Amino acid sequence: MARNTRELAQRPAVDPQDEPSAEWGWHGGFPKGMVIAGWVSVFILLAMIIGNHTGRVENLWLIGIALVMALGLVLHSVRKRTAWRR
């Protein structure tokens, strides 16, 4: 991180061709938003079980996909929590 304006002026400019978002100042992602959207998706998949299904195959797919997504979200949070130890 730059401590003064001289260090800030010496930084290389980012070419908008390489990173179009740099032109308007956005460089990050939405890590909290991604996790929230993931859990909302898991709950939506599980809510889709309620309905007028005649077979159980749809329910198995919904539960399976929801479990894989939930496992991925839990592993992501564990990896994020222990990232400083590696």
C-alpha positions as CSV (number, residue, x, y, z in Angstrom):
1,M,0.0,0.0,0.0
2,A,1.3,3.4,-0.9
3,R,2.3,5.6,2.0
4,N,2.5,8.9,0.2
5,T,1.6,10.4,-3.1
6,R,5.1,9.9,-4.6
7,E,4.7,6.1,-4.2
8,L,1.2,6.3,-5.6
9,A,2.5,8.2,-8.7
10,Q,5.1,5.6,-9.3
11,R,2.6,2.8,-9.7
12,P,2.3,1.4,-13.2
13,A,-0.9,2.3,-14.9
14,V,-3.4,-0.5,-15.6
15,D,-4.3,-0.8,-19.3
16,P,-8.1,-0.8,-19.7
17,Q,-7.7,-3.4,-22.5
18,D,-6.3,-5.9,-19.9
19,E,-8.8,-5.0,-17.1
20,P,-11.8,-3.1,-18.4
21,S,-13.1,-2.6,-14.9
22,A,-10.0,-0.7,-13.9
23,E,-11.2,2.2,-16.0
24,W,-14.0,3.0,-13.5
25,G,-12.2,1.8,-10.4
26,W,-13.6,-1.7,-9.6
27,H,-11.0,-4.4,-9.0
28,G,-12.6,-6.7,-6.5
29,G,-15.3,-9.4,-6.3
30,F,-18.2,-9.9,-4.0
31,P,-17.0,-12.7,-1.6
32,K,-19.8,-12.2,0.9
33,G,-22.4,-11.9,-1.9
34,M,-21.2,-15.1,-3.5
35,V,-21.6,-17.0,-0.2
36,I,-25.0,-15.5,0.4
37,A,-26.1,-16.3,-3.1
38,G,-24.9,-19.8,-2.7
39,W,-26.9,-20.5,0.4
40,V,-30.0,-18.9,-1.1
41,S,-29.6,-21.2,-4.0
42,V,-29.3,-24.2,-1.7
43,F,-32.5,-23.2,0.1
44,I,-34.3,-22.6,-3.2
45,L,-33.3,-26.0,-4.5
46,L,-34.6,-27.6,-1.3
47,A,-37.8,-25.6,-1.5
48,M,-38.4,-26.9,-5.0
49,I,-39.0,-30.4,-3.5
50,I,-42.4,-29.2,-2.4
51,G,-44.6,-29.6,-5.4
52,N,-46.7,-32.0,-7.5
53,H,-43.9,-34.5,-8.4
54,T,-45.1,-37.9,-9.4
55,G,-41.7,-39.5,-9.3
56,R,-38.8,-39.2,-6.8
57,V,-36.0,-38.8,-9.3
58,E,-36.5,-35.0,-9.4
59,N,-36.2,-34.9,-5.6
60,L,-33.0,-36.9,-5.6
61,W,-31.4,-34.6,-8.1
62,L,-32.5,-31.5,-6.2
63,I,-31.2,-32.9,-2.9
64,G,-28.0,-34.1,-4.5
65,I,-27.2,-30.7,-6.1
66,A,-28.1,-28.9,-2.9
67,L,-25.8,-31.1,-0.9
68,V,-22.9,-30.6,-3.3
69,M,-23.4,-26.8,-3.2
70,A,-23.6,-26.8,0.6
71,L,-20.5,-28.9,0.8
72,G,-18.7,-26.5,-1.5
73,L,-19.8,-23.5,0.6
74,V,-18.7,-25.2,3.9
75,L,-15.3,-26.1,2.4
76,H,-14.9,-22.6,1.1
77,S,-15.6,-21.1,4.5
78,V,-13.2,-23.5,6.2
79,R,-10.5,-22.8,3.7
80,K,-11.0,-19.1,4.1
81,R,-10.8,-19.3,7.9
82,T,-7.6,-21.3,7.9
83,A,-5.9,-19.5,5.0
84,W,-3.5,-17.7,7.2
85,R,-2.1,-20.9,8.7
86,R,-0.8,-22.2,5.3
